[in-house]
């Protein structure tokens, strides 16, 4: 295996089915992938999940990142009754207390770290401006850019203060769409004037607060780049996020197999274009064949001169720097002393009480594969 093979593989995280490590995942670990994104399909119990994450890290024999969508409300991958039932972000917005946002961020991070997780794909920094939005809605802290920025930063402080990487999403904003990028390619007419006034405010604040990672939106912003969604747009990822907002952390793609990408752009084109646009770490969460081919596509693109090797090296440097700070070896302790303890549940209930809400009973989660 060449240095280029390893450098390309480091730009990928994958998903898989089941409670143990499948053979194709072992093969990809050997090729050098950075880590995994795990879902409810991988969770049987807290102890089983902690063991799975530990087994993945041991199998890699190197720093290996475990990523989970643990937002609150509808989007909770760790939803076993033992875990704290985290309120929706809409309820946190209704409570509107920064200290509570910090505390619930700590709860999220402590319970994720207890089962050997390293990166939480949270907080959602989308501003909820469209009541017909089918995918964001109560995942957003609210309709005020100022409030989303203020509480979003508080969540980041809580999550990262406990040694877990946070991820602001979905850049530069998914809150005004009326289509779900899991199924369609949303398009918005917005240019920099609108984005600067509404959507970008929470991300700007998150960058200033030192958020470790930012996830892209599979949404076309016609006023900036009428051809490509943000994930594939150099104008948005490099021009706006890197150069205008000054973000120096890891840019993570939303799942590249979502229909917004897979049904509208060729697989090879998407991987090459997103790399050139500025993506540092790709999520490919479903199909084993596509996971294998993505590594081959990017390696071949570098070999053929379609992607500069310097771009790969830049991505690797950012990923390794983030790993140094947030990726930890498996914990030796039993996680059950941390998960769902009285202190954690009291924070969640305090938010619900202030929001006038009841328990976040499982509901349809549009993000779950």
Sine and cosine of phi, psi and omega as CSV:
sin_phi,cos_phi,sin_psi,cos_psi,sin_omega,cos_omega
0.00,0.00,0.75,-0.67,-0.07,-1.00
-1.00,0.05,0.21,-0.98,0.07,-1.00
-0.88,0.48,-0.61,0.80,0.04,-1.00
-0.90,0.44,-0.67,0.74,0.04,-1.00
-0.84,0.55,-0.72,0.69,-0.03,-1.00
-0.92,0.38,-0.64,0.77,-0.01,-1.00
-0.91,0.42,-0.65,0.76,0.04,-1.00
-0.92,0.39,-0.72,0.69,-0.02,-1.00
-0.86,0.51,-0.54,0.84,-0.01,-1.00
-0.89,0.45,-0.25,0.97,-0.02,-1.00
-1.00,0.00,0.23,0.97,-0.08,-1.00
-0.75,-0.66,0.66,-0.75,0.25,-0.97
-0.86,-0.51,0.55,-0.83,-0.09,-1.00
-0.78,-0.62,0.28,-0.96,0.14,-0.99
-0.87,-0.49,0.29,-0.96,0.00,-1.00
-0.38,-0.92,0.23,-0.97,0.03,-1.00
-1.00,-0.05,0.51,-0.86,0.21,-0.98
0.97,-0.24,0.11,-0.99,-0.13,-0.99
-0.98,-0.19,-0.05,1.00,0.03,-1.00
-0.73,-0.69,0.12,-0.99,-0.09,-1.00
-0.99,0.14,0.88,-0.47,0.04,-1.00
-0.96,0.27,0.36,-0.93,-0.01,-1.00
-0.85,0.53,-0.62,0.78,-0.05,-1.00
-0.93,0.37,-0.47,0.88,0.06,-1.00
-0.95,0.32,-0.63,0.77,0.09,-1.00
-0.85,0.52,-0.65,0.76,0.01,-1.00
-0.89,0.45,-0.68,0.73,0.00,-1.00
-0.94,0.34,-0.56,0.83,0.10,-0.99
-0.87,0.49,-0.68,0.73,0.02,-1.00
-0.90,0.44,-0.50,0.87,0.04,-1.00
-0.97,0.26,-0.32,0.95,0.11,-0.99
0.93,-0.37,0.30,0.95,0.01,-1.00
-0.86,0.51,0.41,-0.91,-0.07,-1.00
-0.97,0.23,-0.50,0.86,-0.06,-1.00
0.13,-0.99,-0.34,-0.94,-0.07,-1.00
-0.72,-0.69,0.47,-0.88,0.21,-0.98
-0.93,-0.36,0.88,-0.48,-0.09,-1.00
-0.96,-0.29,0.45,-0.89,-0.13,-0.99
-0.74,-0.67,-0.04,-1.00,0.04,-1.00
-0.87,0.49,-0.47,0.88,0.04,-1.00
-0.89,0.46,-0.23,0.97,0.00,-1.00
-0.97,-0.24,0.02,1.00,-0.13,-0.99
-0.92,-0.39,0.91,-0.42,0.12,-0.99
-0.98,-0.22,-0.62,0.79,0.02,-1.00
-0.30,-0.95,0.29,-0.96,0.03,-1.00
-0.84,0.54,-0.70,0.71,-0.03,-1.00
-0.92,0.40,-0.65,0.76,0.04,-1.00
-0.89,0.46,-0.67,0.74,-0.04,-1.00
-0.92,0.39,-0.67,0.74,0.05,-1.00
-0.86,0.50,-0.64,0.77,0.00,-1.00
-0.93,0.37,-0.67,0.74,0.03,-1.00
-0.85,0.52,-0.74,0.68,0.00,-1.00
-0.89,0.45,-0.65,0.76,0.05,-1.00
-0.90,0.44,-0.67,0.74,0.01,-1.00
-0.88,0.47,-0.64,0.77,0.04,-1.00
-0.88,0.47,-0.70,0.72,-0.01,-1.00
-0.92,0.39,-0.67,0.75,0.04,-1.00
-0.91,0.42,-0.65,0.76,-0.01,-1.00
-0.89,0.45,-0.62,0.78,0.01,-1.00
-0.93,0.36,-0.63,0.78,-0.02,-1.00
0.93,0.37,0.41,0.91,-0.03,-1.00
-0.34,-0.94,0.17,-0.99,0.07,-1.00
-0.83,0.56,0.81,-0.59,-0.14,-0.99
-0.61,-0.80,0.84,-0.55,-0.18,-0.98
-1.00,-0.06,0.68,-0.73,0.10,-0.99
-0.93,-0.36,0.87,-0.49,-0.07,-1.00
-0.92,-0.40,0.62,-0.78,-0.02,-1.00
-0.60,-0.80,0.63,-0.77,0.17,-0.98
-0.99,0.12,0.99,-0.13,0.00,-1.00
-0.82,-0.58,0.97,0.25,-0.09,-1.00
-1.00,0.08,-0.73,0.68,-0.19,-0.98
0.83,-0.56,0.33,-0.95,0.02,-1.00
0.91,0.42,-0.79,-0.62,-0.05,-1.00
-0.92,0.40,-0.49,0.87,-0.12,-0.99
-0.96,-0.26,1.00,0.08,0.07,-1.00
-0.71,-0.71,0.96,-0.27,0.03,-1.00
-0.95,0.32,-0.57,0.82,0.00,-1.00
-1.00,-0.09,1.00,0.05,-0.15,-0.99
-0.88,-0.48,0.14,0.99,0.12,-0.99
-0.80,0.61,0.52,-0.85,-0.07,-1.00
-0.86,0.51,-0.31,0.95,0.02,-1.00
-0.95,0.31,-0.51,0.86,-0.03,-1.00
-0.97,0.25,0.44,-0.90,0.09,-1.00
-0.90,0.43,0.73,-0.68,0.03,-1.00
-0.99,0.17,0.99,-0.13,-0.10,-0.99
-0.98,0.21,0.76,-0.65,0.02,-1.00
-0.90,0.43,0.30,-0.96,0.08,-1.00
-0.92,0.39,0.36,-0.93,0.06,-1.00
-0.92,0.38,-0.47,0.88,0.09,-1.00
-0.88,0.47,-0.66,0.75,0.04,-1.00
-0.91,0.42,-0.62,0.78,0.05,-1.00
-0.89,0.45,-0.61,0.79,0.06,-1.00
-0.91,0.41,-0.63,0.78,0.05,-1.00
-0.91,0.41,-0.61,0.79,0.07,-1.00
-0.91,0.42,-0.65,0.76,0.18,-0.98
0.83,0.55,0.71,0.70,0.07,-1.00
-0.82,-0.57,0.88,-0.48,-0.04,-1.00
-0.86,0.51,-0.64,0.77,-0.03,-1.00
-0.88,0.47,-0.63,0.78,0.05,-1.00
-0.92,0.39,-0.59,0.81,0.04,-1.00
-0.90,0.43,-0.67,0.75,0.08,-1.00
-0.87,0.49,-0.71,0.70,-0.05,-1.00
-0.90,0.44,-0.68,0.74,-0.02,-1.00
-0.95,0.32,-0.48,0.87,0.13,-0.99
-0.89,0.46,-0.66,0.76,0.05,-1.00
-0.90,0.43,-0.65,0.76,0.03,-1.00
-0.87,0.49,-0.75,0.66,0.01,-1.00
-0.83,0.56,-0.72,0.69,-0.06,-1.00
-0.93,0.36,-0.68,0.73,-0.03,-1.00
-0.88,0.47,-0.67,0.74,-0.04,-1.00
-0.96,0.28,-0.56,0.83,0.07,-1.00
-0.93,0.37,-0.69,0.72,0.02,-1.00
-0.90,0.43,-0.55,0.83,-0.01,-1.00
-0.89,0.46,-0.46,0.89,0.04,-1.00
-0.97,-0.25,0.34,0.94,0.12,-0.99
0.97,0.25,0.45,0.89,0.14,-0.99
-1.00,0.08,0.43,-0.90,-0.06,-1.00
-0.85,-0.53,-0.51,0.86,-0.10,-1.00
-0.71,-0.70,0.80,-0.60,0.07,-1.00
-0.97,-0.24,0.84,-0.54,0.06,-1.00
-0.96,0.27,0.92,0.39,-0.01,-1.00
-0.36,-0.93,0.44,-0.90,0.18,0.98
-1.00,-0.04,0.39,-0.92,0.22,-0.98
-0.94,0.35,0.83,-0.56,0.01,-1.00
-0.94,-0.33,0.23,0.97,0.05,-1.00
-0.95,0.32,0.68,-0.74,0.04,-1.00
-1.00,0.01,0.80,-0.61,-0.14,-0.99
-0.99,0.12,1.00,0.09,-0.07,-1.00
-0.96,-0.28,-0.10,0.99,-0.04,-1.00
-0.82,-0.57,0.95,-0.31,-0.03,-1.00
-0.91,0.42,-0.24,0.97,0.02,-1.00
-1.00,-0.07,0.12,0.99,-0.01,-1.00
-0.91,0.41,0.85,-0.53,-0.09,-1.00
-1.00,0.09,-0.19,0.98,-0.15,-0.99
-0.86,-0.51,-0.41,0.91,-0.03,-1.00
-0.99,-0.13,-0.98,0.19,0.11,-0.99
0.78,0.62,-0.87,-0.49,-0.08,-1.00
-0.96,0.27,0.02,1.00,0.15,-0.99
-0.98,0.21,-0.27,0.96,0.01,-1.00
-1.00,0.01,0.49,-0.87,0.06,-1.00
-0.95,0.32,-0.33,0.94,0.03,-1.00
0.42,-0.91,-0.13,-0.99,-0.08,-1.00
-0.99,-0.13,0.02,1.00,0.00,-1.00
-0.98,-0.21,0.86,-0.50,0.04,-1.00
-0.83,0.55,-0.61,0.79,-0.02,-1.00
-0.90,0.43,-0.69,0.72,-0.02,-1.00
-0.94,0.35,-0.67,0.74,0.03,-1.00
-0.87,0.49,-0.65,0.76,0.02,-1.00
-0.91,0.42,-0.73,0.69,-0.09,-1.00
-0.92,0.39,-0.76,0.65,-0.01,-1.00
-0.96,0.28,-0.54,0.84,0.06,-1.00
-0.88,0.47,-0.68,0.73,0.05,-1.00
-0.90,0.44,-0.63,0.78,0.03,-1.00
-0.89,0.46,-0.66,0.75,0.06,-1.00
-0.89,0.46,-0.69,0.72,0.03,-1.00
-0.87,0.50,-0.69,0.72,0.03,-1.00
-0.86,0.51,-0.67,0.74,-0.01,-1.00
-0.92,0.38,-0.72,0.70,-0.03,-1.00
-0.91,0.42,-0.79,0.61,-0.10,-1.00
-0.97,0.26,-0.40,0.92,0.09,-1.00
-0.91,0.41,-0.34,0.94,0.06,-1.00
-0.99,-0.16,0.19,0.98,0.11,-0.99
0.99,0.10,0.29,0.96,0.08,-1.00
-0.93,-0.36,0.68,-0.74,0.02,-1.00
-0.95,0.30,0.67,-0.74,0.10,-0.99
-0.99,-0.16,0.28,-0.96,0.00,-1.00
-0.63,-0.77,0.92,-0.39,0.09,-1.00
-0.98,0.20,0.75,-0.67,-0.04,-1.00
-0.56,-0.83,0.42,-0.91,0.06,1.00
-0.90,-0.44,0.93,-0.37,-0.17,-0.98
-0.95,0.31,0.68,-0.73,0.03,1.00
-1.00,-0.07,0.30,0.95,0.07,-1.00
0.63,-0.78,0.80,-0.61,-0.03,-1.00
-0.89,-0.45,0.11,0.99,-0.16,-0.99
-0.98,0.22,-0.29,0.96,-0.07,-1.00
-0.98,-0.22,0.06,1.00,-0.03,-1.00
-0.98,0.21,0.36,-0.93,0.11,-0.99
-0.89,-0.45,0.16,0.99,0.10,-1.00
-0.83,-0.56,0.42,-0.91,0.01,-1.00
-0.98,-0.18,0.85,-0.52,-0.06,-1.00
-0.94,0.35,-0.17,0.99,0.15,-0.99
-0.91,0.42,-0.44,0.90,-0.12,-0.99
-0.85,-0.52,-0.48,0.88,-0.07,-1.00
-0.72,-0.69,0.11,-0.99,0.09,-1.00
-0.97,-0.25,0.99,-0.14,0.01,-1.00
-0.92,0.40,0.56,-0.83,0.06,-1.00
-0.76,-0.65,0.69,-0.72,0.07,-1.00
-0.79,-0.61,0.58,-0.81,-0.01,-1.00
-0.98,0.20,-0.06,1.00,-0.21,-0.98
-0.88,0.48,0.68,-0.74,0.16,-0.99
-0.94,-0.34,-0.25,-0.97,-0.10,-0.99
-0.92,0.40,-0.48,0.88,0.02,-1.00
-0.87,0.49,-0.80,0.60,0.02,-1.00
-0.90,0.43,-0.74,0.67,-0.04,-1.00
-0.88,0.48,-0.66,0.75,-0.01,-1.00
-0.89,0.45,-0.55,0.83,-0.05,-1.00
-0.99,0.13,-0.50,0.86,-0.13,-0.99
-0.87,-0.49,-0.96,0.29,-0.23,-0.97
-0.91,0.41,-0.62,0.79,-0.15,-0.99
-0.98,0.18,-0.31,0.95,-0.09,-1.00
-0.83,0.56,-0.74,0.68,0.02,-1.00
-0.91,0.42,-0.59,0.81,0.01,-1.00
-0.94,0.34,-0.62,0.78,0.06,-1.00
-0.86,0.51,-0.69,0.73,0.02,-1.00
-0.92,0.40,-0.63,0.78,0.00,-1.00
-0.91,0.42,-0.64,0.77,0.04,-1.00
-0.88,0.47,-0.71,0.70,0.02,-1.00
-0.88,0.47,-0.53,0.85,-0.02,-1.00
-0.99,0.15,-0.07,1.00,0.05,-1.00
1.00,0.08,0.50,0.87,0.03,-1.00
-0.84,0.54,0.68,-0.73,-0.12,-0.99
-0.95,0.30,-0.63,0.78,-0.08,-1.00
-0.63,-0.77,0.40,-0.91,0.11,-0.99
-0.72,-0.70,0.72,-0.69,-0.01,-1.00
-0.99,-0.17,0.62,-0.78,-0.04,-1.00
-0.99,0.14,0.38,-0.93,0.11,-0.99
-0.98,-0.21,0.68,-0.73,0.12,-0.99
-1.00,0.08,0.89,0.46,-0.07,-1.00
-0.73,-0.68,0.70,-0.71,0.07,-1.00
-1.00,0.07,0.79,-0.61,0.10,-1.00
-0.94,-0.34,0.99,-0.10,-0.22,-0.98
-0.89,0.46,-0.46,0.89,0.00,-1.00
-0.96,0.29,-0.20,0.98,0.02,-1.00
-0.91,-0.41,-0.77,0.64,-0.01,-1.00
-0.60,-0.80,0.99,-0.15,-0.08,-1.00
-0.95,0.31,-0.19,0.98,-0.08,-1.00
-0.99,-0.11,-0.73,0.69,-0.17,-0.99
-0.92,-0.38,0.59,-0.80,0.17,-0.98
-0.92,0.39,0.25,-0.97,-0.10,-1.00
-0.80,0.60,-0.63,0.78,-0.03,-1.00
-0.85,0.53,-0.50,0.87,-0.06,-1.00
-0.95,-0.31,0.12,0.99,-0.17,-0.99
-0.97,-0.26,0.91,-0.41,0.08,-1.00
-0.92,0.39,-0.55,0.83,0.03,-1.00
-0.86,0.51,-0.60,0.80,-0.05,-1.00
-1.00,0.06,-0.76,0.65,-0.10,-0.99
-0.96,0.27,-0.71,0.70,0.01,-1.00
-1.00,0.08,-0.75,0.67,-0.07,-1.00
-0.92,0.40,-0.74,0.67,-0.07,-1.00
-1.00,0.02,-0.83,0.56,-0.13,-0.99
-0.94,0.34,-0.74,0.67,-0.03,-1.00
-0.97,0.24,-0.82,0.58,-0.19,-0.98
-0.99,0.13,-0.70,0.72,-0.04,-1.00
-0.99,0.16,-0.71,0.71,-0.03,-1.00
-1.00,0.04,-0.28,0.96,0.06,-1.00
0.97,0.26,0.47,0.88,-0.03,-1.00
-0.96,0.27,0.79,-0.61,0.00,-1.00
-0.92,-0.38,0.04,1.00,-0.04,-1.00
-1.00,0.05,-0.36,-0.93,-0.10,-0.99
-1.00,0.00,0.82,-0.58,0.13,-0.99
-1.00,-0.01,0.86,-0.52,-0.04,-1.00
-0.94,-0.34,0.70,-0.71,0.09,-1.00
-0.98,0.21,0.55,-0.84,0.30,-0.95
-0.91,0.41,0.19,-0.98,-0.09,-1.00
-0.80,0.60,0.84,-0.54,-0.04,-1.00
-0.95,0.32,-0.18,0.98,0.02,-1.00
-1.00,-0.05,0.01,1.00,0.09,-1.00
-0.90,0.44,0.50,-0.86,-0.13,-0.99
-0.87,0.48,-0.48,0.88,0.00,-1.00
-0.83,0.55,-0.52,0.85,0.04,-1.00
-0.99,-0.14,-0.82,0.58,-0.20,-0.98
-0.92,0.39,-0.46,0.89,-0.04,-1.00
-1.00,-0.10,-0.09,1.00,-0.08,-1.00
-0.84,-0.54,-0.24,0.97,0.00,-1.00
-0.67,-0.74,0.53,-0.85,0.03,-1.00
-0.90,0.43,0.51,-0.86,-0.04,-1.00
-0.86,0.51,-0.75,0.66,0.00,-1.00
-0.90,0.43,-0.71,0.71,0.01,-1.00
-0.85,0.53,-0.67,0.75,-0.06,-1.00
-0.90,0.45,-0.71,0.70,-0.01,-1.00
-0.90,0.44,-0.72,0.70,-0.03,-1.00
-0.92,0.40,-0.72,0.69,-0.05,-1.00
-0.91,0.42,-0.67,0.75,-0.01,-1.00
-0.91,0.40,-0.60,0.80,0.04,-1.00
-0.90,0.44,-0.74,0.67,0.02,-1.00
-0.89,0.45,-0.54,0.84,-0.01,-1.00
-0.93,0.36,-0.51,0.86,0.02,-1.00
0.71,-0.71,0.07,1.00,0.05,-1.00
-0.91,0.41,0.73,-0.68,0.02,-1.00
-0.98,-0.19,-0.49,0.87,-0.10,-0.99
-0.62,-0.79,0.88,-0.47,-0.05,-1.00
-1.00,-0.07,0.65,-0.76,0.18,-0.98
-0.98,-0.21,0.85,-0.52,0.09,-1.00
-0.77,-0.63,0.99,-0.17,-0.37,-0.93
-0.97,-0.24,0.07,1.00,-0.14,-0.99
-0.76,-0.64,-0.94,0.35,-0.26,-0.96
-1.00,0.00,0.83,-0.55,-0.05,-1.00
-0.89,0.46,-0.62,0.78,-0.01,-1.00
-0.91,0.41,-0.66,0.75,0.04,-1.00
-0.92,0.39,-0.59,0.81,0.04,-1.00
-0.88,0.48,-0.71,0.70,0.05,-1.00
-0.89,0.46,-0.72,0.70,-0.11,-0.99
-0.93,0.36,-0.51,0.86,-0.02,-1.00
-0.87,0.50,-0.67,0.74,0.04,-1.00
-0.90,0.44,-0.66,0.75,0.00,-1.00
-0.91,0.41,-0.67,0.74,0.00,-1.00
-0.86,0.51,-0.73,0.68,-0.06,-1.00
-0.94,0.33,-0.66,0.75,0.06,-1.00
-0.86,0.52,-0.72,0.69,-0.02,-1.00
-0.91,0.41,-0.57,0.82,0.02,-1.00
-0.91,0.42,-0.60,0.80,0.07,-1.00
-0.93,0.36,-0.69,0.72,-0.01,-1.00
-0.87,0.49,-0.60,0.80,-0.03,-1.00
-1.00,0.07,-0.03,1.00,0.03,-1.00
0.99,0.12,0.20,0.98,0.03,-1.00
-0.98,0.20,-0.43,0.90,0.06,-1.00
-0.77,-0.63,0.74,-0.67,0.02,-1.00
-0.94,0.35,0.68,-0.73,0.08,-1.00
-0.86,0.51,-0.52,0.86,0.03,-1.00
-0.86,0.52,-0.59,0.81,0.03,-1.00
-0.90,0.44,-0.64,0.77,0.04,-1.00
-0.91,0.42,-0.70,0.72,-0.02,-1.00
-0.91,0.42,-0.62,0.79,0.06,-1.00
-0.87,0.49,-0.73,0.69,0.01,-1.00
-0.87,0.49,-0.70,0.72,0.01,-1.00
-0.87,0.49,-0.67,0.74,0.01,-1.00
-0.87,0.49,-0.68,0.73,0.00,-1.00
-0.92,0.38,-0.67,0.74,0.00,-1.00
-0.90,0.44,-0.73,0.69,-0.02,-1.00
-0.89,0.45,-0.65,0.76,0.04,-1.00
-0.88,0.48,-0.69,0.73,0.04,-1.00
-0.90,0.43,-0.66,0.75,0.04,-1.00
-0.86,0.51,-0.68,0.74,-0.04,-1.00
-0.84,0.54,-0.57,0.82,-0.05,-1.00
-1.00,0.05,-0.56,0.83,-0.22,-0.97
-0.86,-0.50,-0.35,0.94,-0.05,-1.00
-1.00,0.08,0.83,-0.55,-0.09,-1.00
-0.88,-0.47,0.43,-0.90,0.12,-0.99
-0.94,0.35,0.25,-0.97,-0.01,-1.00
-0.86,0.51,0.63,-0.77,0.05,-1.00
-0.97,0.23,0.51,-0.86,0.02,-1.00
-1.00,-0.01,-0.37,0.93,-0.11,-0.99
-0.98,0.21,0.45,-0.89,0.15,-0.99
-0.93,0.36,0.78,-0.63,-0.08,-1.00
-0.95,0.31,-0.23,0.97,-0.18,-0.98
-0.94,0.35,-0.30,0.95,0.06,-1.00
-0.96,0.27,-0.35,0.94,-0.01,-1.00
-0.99,-0.12,-0.67,0.74,-0.16,-0.99
-0.94,0.35,0.79,-0.61,0.10,-0.99
0.89,0.45,0.45,0.89,-0.02,-1.00
-0.95,0.30,0.15,-0.99,-0.12,-0.99
-0.88,0.47,-0.63,0.78,0.00,-1.00
-0.88,0.47,-0.70,0.72,-0.01,-1.00
-0.91,0.42,-0.71,0.70,-0.01,-1.00
-0.90,0.43,-0.55,0.84,0.02,-1.00
-0.91,0.41,-0.60,0.80,0.05,-1.00
-0.90,0.43,-0.71,0.70,0.00,-1.00
-0.89,0.46,-0.68,0.74,-0.01,-1.00
-0.93,0.37,-0.55,0.84,0.06,-1.00
-0.89,0.46,-0.66,0.75,0.03,-1.00
-0.90,0.44,-0.72,0.70,-0.01,-1.00
-0.89,0.47,-0.64,0.77,-0.01,-1.00
-0.89,0.46,-0.71,0.71,0.00,-1.00
-0.93,0.38,-0.51,0.86,-0.01,-1.00
-1.00,0.07,-0.16,0.99,-0.06,-1.00
0.93,0.36,0.55,0.83,-0.09,-1.00
-0.94,-0.33,0.23,-0.97,0.10,-0.99
-0.94,-0.34,-0.14,-0.99,-0.04,-1.00
-0.85,0.53,0.58,-0.81,0.03,-1.00
-0.99,0.17,0.95,0.30,-0.02,-1.00
-0.88,0.47,0.55,-0.83,0.00,-1.00
-0.80,0.60,0.73,-0.69,0.02,-1.00
-0.72,-0.70,0.04,-1.00,0.01,-1.00
-0.86,0.51,0.80,-0.60,0.01,-1.00
-0.93,-0.36,0.97,-0.26,-0.07,-1.00
-0.94,0.35,-0.17,0.99,-0.05,-1.00
-1.00,-0.10,-0.14,0.99,-0.09,-1.00
-0.99,0.12,0.81,-0.59,0.02,-1.00
-0.94,0.34,0.00,0.00,0.00,0.00
